Amino acid sequence: MSIGRQPFEAIWNGLGLAAWLVDANTLQILQANEAAERLVGRRVADMAGLPILELAATPEDQIFWSQPAAGVAAGIHSHTWVRNLRSQALVPVDRRVLALHAPAHAGTVQCLLLTMQDRSEHEASRLELESLLSELRATLDSAVDGVLTCNLHGQMRAFNHRLAEIWQLPHELLLQRNDVAIWAHMESQVLDRDAYRANQAEIAREPMRASANILQLRNGLTVEQRSAPQLVQGRPAGRVYTFRDITRDTRLQADLRLAARVFESSLDAIFIADGRNAIVRINPACEKLLGAAARGVLGQAVSTLFAKGMGARSFMPLVQQGWAQQGFWEGELQLRQGDAGGCSVHLSWVALSDAEGGEAQSIGFLRDLTQQHAAKQRIEQLAYRDALTGLPNGLLLGERVAAAIEASSASGDSFAILFLDLDRFKIVNDSLGHPFGDRVLKLVAERLQGCLRQSDMLCRLGGDEFVIYLHGADAGIAEGVARRMLDEMQSPFMLDGMGFSIQCSIGVSMFPNDGASLDDLIKQADTAMYQVKERGRGSYGFYQPQMNANLLSRMKLEHAMRQALGLGHMAVHYQPQVDMATGRIVGAEALTRWTDPEFGVVSPGTFIALAEESGFIVTLGAWVMEQAIKEAAHWMSCGTPLVVSVNVSALEFRQAGFVERITGLLARYGLPAQQLELELTESVLLNDAQEMEQVLAALTRLGLRLAIDDFGTGYSSLAYLKKLAIHRLKIDRTFVSGLPADEGDSAIVKAVVSMGRALGFSVVAEGVETQAQRLALQSMGCEYYQGYLCAPALAAAEFRSRIGVQALEQKRSVKRAPCRSRASKR
């Protein structure tokens, strides 16, 4: 069916993407849409016939469009820049080039489709983020106080430039951090080392204790050291030290002139009070901080500066106690600022004595904590939110569930925990990239959030795993929410003009029946979700106690599998591969068989999947490879050389030294490389394609044969068939089982055979069980088969006997042939 000119024009100009059709031979623009006109500032009519190089604004684009036609036809997807002719501005874009093939000539590139997506807003956001990060770093290093953070064991996490200045840290300690040396240097700079060590020891003994003291340094500075615990979930995780140089403040009494200059120019808000604690003077910074409240403040009691919550009765006794013990008091208060409301401030109030030792005056230092509180709030928000989706993270979920559990002790209410995992999401990341996958996760989070009430909570644990807290929910409500989420996820997703589907599996656990803590409930819901995946994914399930027993059985099976090789419970069997035309065995596939004393005969479909999931497939695959090469060498030494095929998993294929290991095995057993064939799945070839291409090239140079196993069941791509040195395609048994009656299976098999022959590959059909299937395959041009029609996988000794009989029959037929020839002559 063809689309008329007018509907095509409407669709073409309605695209949100700027698009051009380019002649593949002349690289001239055939057609552009209205979005392209807006992007590059050229009229659509003016672009027709224009060389595409006219749009190339970067060296990368010029190189791309200047390469041979085959390279251009291979396409590209990258970020680049394009110039707008009207504004002369360079616009950042996401650029794609796709080859369009002529309908009547498959494989012939007729024209190219060039699309560009404006990334100006994305680029501006990125620059703004970088600017904000730079400002945050500059703020820390511009702080007036020296700041030092460390863990409970005294190991330093960070400090700013101001701290290095105050303590005059040697240059070598700044180039190469040495915590022990820095602590020792700081102790060496204090005049009263004994008092300093005693204070540090007291801090170590009482991690929840906040402290403040004045230090006299050898360099003449007087430093106010404040130490406070750093709390995580209410527990001490470290300490924060701040060091303020108060040298000028403490010299006020000794030098009145200097004190006056310091008072007037100080960035800190300062007030002076008399012996009755009435304000007699404020500096400009204090006047600015007080705002309208600064009018008429002189003569008023210091306590009137602060909100009623800290009145004179509760406030002044604490100050008097601090003066008596340490000579100063400090704390956080709410400052009144007239009609403007108020702000939080840190007050350091120092008592000054007269010649007789009596209390003569006092000086107060106020520091606005507005920005500090805002930063703290921002830090808390980051601590409790998932950076990607903005959803609550595990910490916030833990607090919410802990509160629900505490409340349930009085009310007896229940709630539900749902553990949701996206099925096969790794394919999205591997095929389209992690940035694309992150954007998909945001869309998923939005959809899931829309299925919940305000009292519920959706949390992203990490990766593609989500946990949902359903407030006050029983089993019926939990089931309804799970169904809603599954239904919502069934609707197609659209991103960058591409439609795709995301499926999920959900496990449900109920409080208090399935667990008394969040960890238990998540564990049980995860177990239920795992069972859903075992049953085929895309559904939901409630936790049942029997599930843990199944997991225990699975753990026992995995343990037995890991012991099986050493105990001799595993063996390699060989399934014959047969020539369709002659019926002769021409090769064999090496297959692992496991018979366990406890579990009996374990199906390969069970233990191979378990081995891949647990990573044991690397060890198992290496053992099978060595056994197969050793057996093939034995066949050759007996005068019956056959090609042995060995399956290689994706995990094993990615192991470092894989090629070297095979080379060593071939040399050790004296097997020619052409007698070994590696069977690879399509997923191995598609993941990390460039790296895989290099490994496959190295294997091909050795002379090994390469086959694609289960072709057509994965993400089949003609691109890798063309680029990689493949020798054979194996048709999966799922397509063979329906032959010859099933028309769909027949069409697929015929297409694979035709494609294989066109590319110069041999084709093997798996799972051939009937003579009718063999005849159908032979009529389609399939050259080889394996399956029960010939034989199942045979033990090594039985297979040797089978090929020995074949060799003997072949010798007899050779001897008989001359007799027939002589008889014909007579």
DRENDRENMAR-762665 format. One record per residue (C-alpha): residue in one letter; x, z, y. Coordinates in steps of 0.05 Angstrom, whole numbers, padded with zeros to 5 digits, always signed. Example, Ala and Ser with C-alpha at 12.3 -4.5 7.8 and 13.67 -1.06 7.14 Angstrom:
# DRENDRENMAR-762665
a+00246+00156-00090/s+00273+00143-00021/
***
This chain:
# DRENDRENMAR-762665
m+00000+00000+00000/s+00030-00018+00069/i+00017+00015+00135/g-00009-00027+00192/r+00031-00038+00255/q-00011+00006+00300/p-00015+00067+00252/f+00061+00060+00241/e+00073+00059+00316/a+00030+00122+00324/i+00067+00158+00268/w+00135+00134+00293/n+00124+00156+00365/g+00088+00219+00343/l+00151+00246+00309/g+00180+00308+00341/l+00250+00283+00322/a+00286+00230+00362/a+00293+00171+00313/w+00326+00103+00311/l+00324+00048+00259/v+00393+00015+00255/d+00412-00051+00222/a+00460-00031+00165/n+00502-00095+00173/t+00507-00104+00249/l+00498-00030+00267/q+00450-00052+00323/i+00388-00012+00340/l+00326-00044+00313/q+00275+00006+00339/a+00272+00074+00373/n+00215+00122+00385/e+00191+00158+00447/a+00227+00223+00428/a+00292+00183+00427/e+00277+00158+00498/r+00268+00230+00523/l+00331+00254+00488/v+00381+00200+00512/g+00347+00179+00577/r+00342+00106+00557/r+00278+00066+00553/v+00256+00047+00483/a+00255-00027+00502/d+00326-00023+00530/m+00353+00007+00465/a+00330-00050+00420/g+00390-00093+00401/l+00439-00042+00431/p+00500-00026+00388/i+00493+00044+00359/l+00563+00060+00384/e+00532+00062+00454/l+00501+00129+00434/a+00567+00157+00406/a+00589+00211+00455/t+00641+00245+00412/p+00703+00221+00373/e+00669+00244+00309/d+00610+00197+00321/q+00655+00138+00340/i+00696+00148+00276/f+00633+00153+00234/w+00601+00089+00261/s+00668+00052+00258/q+00681+00064+00184/p+00664+00012+00129/a+00591-00001+00114/a+00593+00039+00049/g+00617+00101+00086/v+00563+00094+00138/a+00510+00083+00084/a+00532+00148+00051/g+00500+00183+00110/i+00518+00246+00148/h+00486+00312+00169/s+00522+00350+00223/h+00518+00381+00292/t+00543+00336+00349/w+00529+00318+00421/v+00493+00260+00454/r+00493+00241+00527/n+00429+00235+00568/l+00436+00173+00611/r+00391+00199+00666/s+00421+00269+00674/q+00491+00251+00648/a+00489+00317+00610/l+00515+00326+00540/v+00458+00351+00495/p+00475+00388+00430/v+00436+00359+00371/d+00427+00365+00296/r+00442+00294+00272/r+00424+00260+00205/v+00437+00189+00181/l+00399+00165+00120/a+00405+00097+00085/l+00339+00061+00072/h+00340+00014+00012/a+00305-00054+00009/p+00243-00048-00036/a+00258-00112-00073/h+00332-00099-00083/a+00345-00029-00109/g+00412-00003-00087/t+00416-00051-00027/v+00418-00016+00041/q+00373-00054+00089/c+00375-00007+00148/l+00395+00063+00169/l+00350+00118+00196/l+00384+00160+00251/t+00348+00224+00272/m+00369+00277+00323/q+00340+00346+00337/d+00353+00377+00406/r+00392+00443+00396/s+00398+00462+00469/e+00356+00525+00463/h+00393+00547+00400/e+00461+00536+00434/a+00439+00574+00496/s+00416+00633+00453/r+00483+00634+00417/l+00522+00635+00483/e+00478+00690+00509/l+00490+00732+00446/e+00565+00722+00453/s+00561+00744+00526/l+00522+00807+00507/l+00573+00825+00454/s+00629+00816+00504/e+00593+00861+00554/l+00584+00915+00501/r+00658+00913+00484/a+00676+00916+00557/t+00629+00975+00568/l+00664+01016+00515/d+00733+01000+00543/s+00708+01013+00614/a+00682+01082+00598/v+00708+01138+00643/d+00719+01184+00583/g+00766+01175+00525/v+00725+01167+00462/l+00748+01179+00390/t+00705+01175+00327/c+00727+01197+00258/n+00698+01215+00191/l+00692+01285+00161/h+00763+01280+00133/g+00794+01265+00200/q+00805+01191+00187/m+00797+01154+00253/r+00746+01100+00260/a+00755+01078+00332/f+00779+01098+00400/n+00779+01064+00469/h+00834+01047+00519/r+00818+01109+00561/l+00836+01155+00503/a+00904+01120+00495/e+00916+01129+00570/i+00897+01203+00571/w+00940+01221+00510/q+00995+01171+00528/l+00996+01143+00458/p+01062+01107+00442/h+01059+01031+00440/e+01077+01028+00366/l+01017+01071+00347/l+00972+01021+00382/l+01003+00962+00346/q+01000+00994+00277/r+00948+01048+00267/n+00973+01112+00234/d+00920+01168+00236/v+00967+01223+00215/a+01018+01203+00268/i+00964+01198+00323/w+00937+01268+00306/a+01008+01295+00306/h+01023+01262+00373/m+00960+01292+00404/e+00977+01361+00379/s+01048+01354+00407/q+01019+01339+00476/v+00979+01404+00481/l+01014+01463+00514/d+00977+01516+00472/r+00985+01486+00402/d+00961+01548+00365/a+00895+01549+00401/y+00887+01474+00391/r+00900+01480+00316/a+00852+01539+00310/n+00797+01499+00345/q+00808+01438+00300/a+00806+01482+00238/e+00740+01514+00261/i+00710+01445+00272/a+00731+01425+00201/r+00698+01488+00172/e+00633+01478+00209/p+00616+01403+00209/m+00549+01415+00244/r+00581+01454+00301/a+00587+01423+00370/s+00645+01448+00412/a+00675+01441+00481/n+00741+01467+00507/i+00793+01453+00561/l+00862+01428+00542/q+00925+01431+00583/l+00971+01373+00567/r+01046+01368+00575/n+01037+01308+00621/g+01001+01353+00672/l+00930+01332+00656/t+00873+01380+00645/v+00826+01350+00594/e+00756+01370+00576/q+00748+01359+00500/r+00677+01355+00473/s+00663+01348+00399/a+00596+01335+00367/p+00575+01319+00296/q+00555+01247+00280/l+00492+01252+00238/v+00464+01202+00188/q+00396+01220+00161/g+00406+01291+00186/r+00472+01300+00150/p+00541+01302+00182/a+00578+01237+00170/g+00635+01246+00220/r+00651+01271+00290/v+00652+01242+00360/y+00705+01268+00408/t+00703+01254+00482/f+00760+01271+00528/r+00749+01275+00603/d+00805+01283+00652/i+00782+01341+00696/t+00850+01353+00728/r+00824+01339+00798/d+00763+01383+00787/t+00803+01443+00765/r+00851+01437+00824/l+00794+01446+00874/q+00809+01520+00882/a+00884+01509+00894/d+00879+01452+00943/l+00817+01450+00988/r+00835+01385+01022/l+00845+01349+00956/a+00781+01381+00932/a+00743+01353+00991/r+00768+01282+00980/v+00753+01287+00905/f+00685+01315+00920/e+00666+01258+00967/s+00695+01201+00926/s+00677+01223+00856/l+00634+01177+00816/d+00603+01238+00783/a+00546+01273+00818/i+00572+01341+00842/f+00538+01400+00874/i+00568+01466+00899/a+00529+01530+00895/d+00542+01598+00925/g+00545+01665+00890/r+00468+01668+00888/n+00467+01599+00854/a+00436+01566+00915/i+00459+01495+00930/v+00504+01492+00992/r+00531+01421+00986/i+00521+01357+00946/n+00565+01296+00944/p+00542+01223+00956/a+00538+01209+00882/c+00492+01269+00873/e+00450+01248+00932/k+00442+01179+00902/l+00425+01208+00834/l+00372+01255+00862/g+00339+01201+00903/a+00281+01225+00944/a+00289+01295+00916/a+00355+01302+00954/r+00317+01316+01018/g+00312+01391+01029/v+00353+01408+00967/l+00404+01450+01006/g+00389+01524+01001/q+00347+01515+00939/a+00364+01547+00872/v+00401+01501+00824/s+00346+01511+00773/t+00297+01475+00819/l+00334+01410+00807/f+00309+01407+00736/a+00241+01398+00703/k+00197+01458+00688/g+00214+01456+00615/m+00280+01489+00632/g+00261+01541+00684/a+00304+01594+00714/r+00284+01647+00664/s+00308+01608+00603/f+00361+01567+00638/m+00403+01616+00679/p+00415+01668+00623/l+00447+01613+00582/v+00491+01592+00641/q+00513+01664+00653/q+00531+01672+00580/g+00572+01608+00581/w+00608+01631+00644/a+00624+01698+00614/q+00652+01668+00550/q+00685+01603+00571/g+00681+01600+00647/f+00633+01541+00645/w+00567+01518+00615/e+00546+01449+00596/g+00483+01418+00567/e+00431+01363+00574/l+00373+01372+00622/q+00317+01332+00653/l+00332+01319+00726/r+00275+01313+00776/q+00280+01252+00823/g+00218+01260+00867/d+00164+01208+00860/a+00209+01166+00817/g+00200+01214+00759/g+00264+01238+00727/c+00322+01222+00682/s+00365+01257+00630/v+00431+01284+00655/h+00491+01321+00626/l+00508+01382+00668/s+00577+01414+00667/w+00573+01477+00711/v+00638+01513+00724/a+00642+01583+00755/l+00696+01596+00808/s+00722+01667+00818/d+00746+01700+00882/a+00810+01739+00891/e+00778+01802+00862/g+00754+01765+00800/g+00682+01763+00822/e+00636+01703+00820/a+00643+01669+00887/q+00620+01597+00878/s+00604+01547+00824/i+00611+01472+00817/g+00564+01429+00777/f+00578+01359+00751/l+00519+01315+00734/r+00525+01251+00693/d+00466+01204+00685/l+00450+01194+00611/t+00400+01138+00620/q+00445+01082+00595/q+00473+01127+00540/h+00403+01143+00515/a+00384+01069+00517/a+00447+01052+00478/k+00431+01107+00428/q+00360+01081+00420/r+00387+01011+00409/i+00436+01036+00357/e+00380+01073+00321/q+00338+01010+00322/l+00395+00971+00291/a+00405+01026+00239/y+00332+01023+00217/r+00318+00948+00221/d+00338+00888+00181/a+00383+00845+00225/l+00355+00779+00198/t+00279+00789+00196/g+00270+00850+00241/l+00233+00884+00185/p+00245+00958+00169/n+00304+00969+00124/g+00314+01018+00067/l+00329+01077+00113/l+00264+01071+00152/l+00225+01059+00087/g+00257+01122+00058/e+00233+01164+00116/r+00163+01135+00113/v+00157+01147+00038/a+00187+01217+00043/a+00134+01235+00094/a+00079+01206+00049/i+00104+01246-00010/e+00106+01310+00031/a+00035+01297+00057/s+00009+01283-00013/s+00026+01353-00036/a-00031+01378+00007/s-00079+01318+00005/g-00065+01292-00065/d-00066+01220-00040/s-00031+01165-00079/f+00005+01103-00055/a+00036+01041-00085/i+00105+01009-00082/l+00111+00934-00093/f+00178+00902-00110/l+00177+00828-00092/d+00231+00778-00110/l+00232+00704-00093/d+00238+00661-00155/r+00299+00615-00159/f+00314+00624-00085/k+00387+00612-00100/i+00370+00538-00107/v+00349+00537-00034/n+00414+00569-00011/d+00457+00526-00056/s+00423+00460-00039/l+00405+00469+00035/g+00455+00522+00057/h+00450+00596+00073/p+00430+00586+00147/f+00369+00546+00123/g+00355+00600+00070/d+00357+00653+00124/r+00305+00615+00164/v+00262+00610+00102/l+00267+00685+00092/k+00240+00696+00163/l+00180+00651+00147/v+00168+00689+00082/a+00171+00756+00119/e+00119+00731+00169/r+00071+00710+00113/l+00079+00774+00074/q+00068+00816+00137/g+00003+00780+00149/c-00023+00806+00081/l-00015+00880+00101/r-00050+00932+00142/q-00018+00969+00201/s-00011+01031+00158/d+00030+00993+00106/m+00104+00976+00111/l+00142+00914+00091/c+00216+00925+00081/r+00272+00876+00064/l+00323+00908+00018/g+00371+00849+00022/g+00379+00778-00003/d+00310+00754-00026/e+00283+00822-00046/f+00227+00857-00009/v+00194+00925-00020/i+00123+00940+00004/y+00094+01009+00016/l+00018+01010+00011/h-00009+01072+00045/g-00063+01110+00007/a-00070+01052-00042/d-00098+01058-00113/a-00086+01007-00168/g-00144+00964-00145/i-00118+00958-00074/a-00047+00945-00099/e-00073+00889-00144/g-00112+00858-00087/v-00051+00858-00041/a-00007+00828-00096/r-00058+00772-00107/r-00062+00758-00033/m+00013+00752-00028/l+00017+00705-00087/d-00039+00662-00058/e-00006+00661+00010/m+00061+00641-00019/q+00028+00582-00056/s+00016+00547+00011/p+00072+00497+00026/f+00126+00516+00075/m+00148+00468+00129/l+00217+00472+00162/d+00255+00417+00198/g+00202+00367+00178/m+00212+00383+00104/g+00158+00411+00059/f+00176+00457+00001/s+00146+00513-00041/i+00170+00584-00052/q+00144+00625-00111/c+00152+00700-00120/s+00145+00753-00174/i+00118+00822-00159/g+00124+00889-00195/v+00079+00948-00178/s+00090+01023-00187/m+00041+01079-00168/f+00056+01147-00139/p+00055+01199-00170/n+00043+01170-00240/d+00106+01126-00242/g+00155+01168-00203/a+00164+01227-00155/s+00214+01194-00108/l+00225+01128-00073/d+00285+01112-00117/d+00244+01123-00181/l+00185+01082-00155/i+00230+01024-00134/k+00265+01026-00201/q+00199+01024-00239/a+00171+00969-00195/d+00235+00929-00205/t+00228+00938-00280/a+00156+00912-00276/m+00179+00853-00234/y+00233+00837-00284/q+00181+00835-00339/v+00140+00786-00297/k+00201+00740-00292/e+00210+00746-00367/r+00138+00721-00377/g+00150+00660-00333/r+00151+00683-00260/g+00100+00671-00205/s+00055+00730-00220/y+00050+00806-00214/g+00051+00864-00262/f+00043+00940-00262/y+00096+00985-00290/q+00085+01012-00360/p+00129+01065-00393/q+00142+01017-00451/m+00180+00971-00403/n+00238+01020-00401/a+00241+01019-00476/n+00246+00943-00473/l+00303+00948-00424/l+00337+00997-00471/s+00329+00947-00527/r+00359+00894-00483/m+00418+00939-00467/k+00430+00951-00541/l+00426+00876-00554/e+00477+00863-00499/h+00524+00917-00528/a+00518+00887-00598/m+00532+00818-00570/r+00596+00842-00536/q+00619+00872-00602/a+00598+00813-00645/l+00660+00770-00634/g+00709+00825-00654/l+00667+00843-00715/g+00661+00772-00740/h+00585+00769-00732/m+00587+00704-00693/a+00605+00635-00720/v+00608+00564-00694/h+00564+00513-00729/y+00566+00438-00720/q+00506+00392-00712/p+00521+00319-00732/q+00514+00264-00679/v+00493+00200-00714/d+00502+00126-00698/m+00431+00095-00695/a+00454+00028-00723/t+00498+00050-00781/g+00472+00120-00796/r+00544+00145-00796/i+00564+00213-00767/v+00608+00198-00707/g+00613+00267-00676/a+00586+00337-00674/e+00562+00388-00624/a+00591+00458-00630/l+00535+00510-00629/t+00541+00586-00632/r+00503+00625-00685/w+00497+00701-00688/t+00475+00744-00747/d+00475+00818-00731/p+00469+00875-00783/e+00416+00910-00740/f+00380+00853-00704/g+00386+00800-00759/v+00391+00727-00738/v+00389+00726-00662/s+00362+00663-00630/p+00411+00625-00585/g+00356+00621-00534/t+00358+00697-00530/f+00432+00714-00531/i+00458+00653-00491/a+00412+00671-00433/l+00434+00744-00439/a+00507+00723-00440/e+00499+00681-00377/e+00462+00736-00341/s+00515+00789-00359/g+00576+00745-00348/f+00596+00750-00422/i+00587+00674-00426/v+00658+00665-00400/t+00688+00703-00459/l+00640+00672-00509/g+00651+00602-00483/a+00727+00609-00486/w+00721+00631-00559/v+00674+00573-00578/m+00721+00524-00543/e+00781+00547-00584/q+00742+00547-00650/a+00716+00477-00637/i+00784+00448-00619/k+00815+00481-00679/e+00761+00453-00726/a+00766+00383-00696/a+00841+00384-00707/h+00827+00402-00780/w+00779+00342-00787/m+00833+00296-00759/s+00886+00324-00807/c+00839+00309-00865/g+00833+00236-00844/t+00763+00243-00815/p+00772+00245-00739/l+00708+00259-00701/v+00692+00276-00629/v+00670+00349-00620/s+00623+00366-00562/v+00626+00435-00530/n+00576+00462-00480/v+00608+00491-00417/s+00568+00539-00372/a+00570+00536-00297/l+00604+00605-00293/e+00657+00585-00344/f+00670+00518-00308/r+00685+00555-00243/q+00737+00601-00273/a+00807+00593-00245/g+00854+00559-00294/f+00798+00526-00333/v+00834+00458-00338/e+00900+00491-00355/r+00868+00532-00411/i+00838+00470-00444/t+00905+00433-00437/g+00939+00491-00472/l+00889+00493-00529/l+00895+00418-00542/a+00971+00424-00544/r+00969+00485-00589/y+00925+00452-00643/g+00950+00381-00634/l+00882+00351-00618/p+00882+00286-00576/a+00842+00297-00512/q+00796+00238-00527/q+00770+00277-00589/l+00740+00331-00543/e+00676+00322-00503/l+00651+00373-00453/e+00575+00378-00443/l+00557+00399-00372/t+00489+00414-00342/e+00467+00380-00277/s+00470+00447-00241/v+00545+00450-00253/l+00554+00383-00220/l+00509+00397-00160/n+00537+00465-00141/d+00602+00461-00101/a+00602+00386-00112/q+00669+00373-00079/e+00705+00426-00119/m+00670+00403-00183/e+00692+00332-00170/q+00765+00353-00167/v+00760+00392-00233/l+00724+00334-00267/a+00777+00286-00243/a+00832+00330-00272/l+00795+00333-00339/t+00786+00257-00339/r+00860+00247-00326/l+00873+00287-00389/g+00831+00238-00428/l+00772+00284-00443/r+00701+00256-00450/l+00646+00284-00405/a+00572+00287-00421/i+00512+00310-00381/d+00469+00355-00424/d+00392+00359-00418/f+00393+00301-00369/g+00328+00295-00329/t+00307+00368-00334/g+00345+00390-00272/y+00357+00361-00203/s+00378+00292-00227/s+00419+00254-00175/l+00445+00183-00179/a+00498+00202-00129/y+00540+00244-00176/l+00529+00194-00233/k+00562+00142-00189/k+00619+00185-00163/l+00638+00226-00224/a+00673+00201-00288/i+00615+00213-00336/h+00617+00181-00406/r+00551+00201-00437/l+00480+00223-00422/k+00441+00269-00469/i+00366+00262-00468/d+00333+00331-00474/r+00290+00345-00535/t+00229+00357-00490/f+00226+00282-00477/v+00238+00263-00550/s+00185+00308-00580/g+00127+00265-00555/l+00155+00199-00582/p+00129+00149-00599/a+00058+00166-00579/d+00067+00198-00511/e+00071+00144-00458/g+00102+00189-00406/d+00158+00211-00452/s+00169+00139-00473/a+00175+00116-00401/i+00224+00171-00383/v+00268+00159-00444/k+00268+00084-00433/a+00287+00094-00359/v+00345+00141-00378/v+00371+00094-00431/s+00367+00034-00385/m+00402+00072-00329/g+00456+00097-00376/r+00470+00028-00403/a+00471-00001-00332/l+00523+00050-00311/g+00564+00041-00374/f+00546+00107-00407/s+00529+00119-00479/v+00463+00156-00492/v+00449+00211-00543/a+00379+00236-00559/e+00372+00309-00579/g+00320+00340-00624/v+00304+00278-00666/e+00262+00304-00725/t+00223+00244-00751/q+00239+00173-00772/a+00186+00149-00722/q+00223+00182-00665/r+00289+00151-00688/l+00259+00081-00693/a+00227+00088-00624/l+00293+00109-00594/q+00331+00053-00628/s+00281+00002-00602/m+00294+00027-00532/g+00369+00017-00539/c+00390+00090-00551/e+00456+00089-00589/y+00462+00159-00619/y+00419+00218-00639/q+00424+00288-00666/g+00371+00333-00696/y+00338+00357-00759/l+00326+00285-00783/c+00399+00284-00800/a+00416+00358-00806/p+00411+00424-00768/a+00474+00456-00743/l+00518+00467-00804/a+00571+00519-00820/a+00642+00493-00814/a+00653+00488-00889/e+00586+00452-00901/f+00600+00403-00845/r+00669+00388-00874/s+00636+00373-00941/r+00585+00328-00906/i+00637+00285-00870/g+00681+00285-00933/v+00624+00252-00972/q+00614+00202-00916/a+00688+00184-00916/l+00687+00175-00992/e+00626+00129-00988/q+00660+00089-00933/k+00722+00078-00976/r+00679+00054-01035/s+00642+00005-00990/v+00708-00022-00965/k+00732-00033-01036/r+00668-00068-01057/a+00668-00115-00998/p+00724-00162-01025/c+00690-00168-01093/r+00627-00193-01060/s+00669-00241-01021/r+00702-00269-01083/a+00636-00274-01119/s+00607-00314-01063/k+00666-00361-01067/r+00653-00372-01141/
***
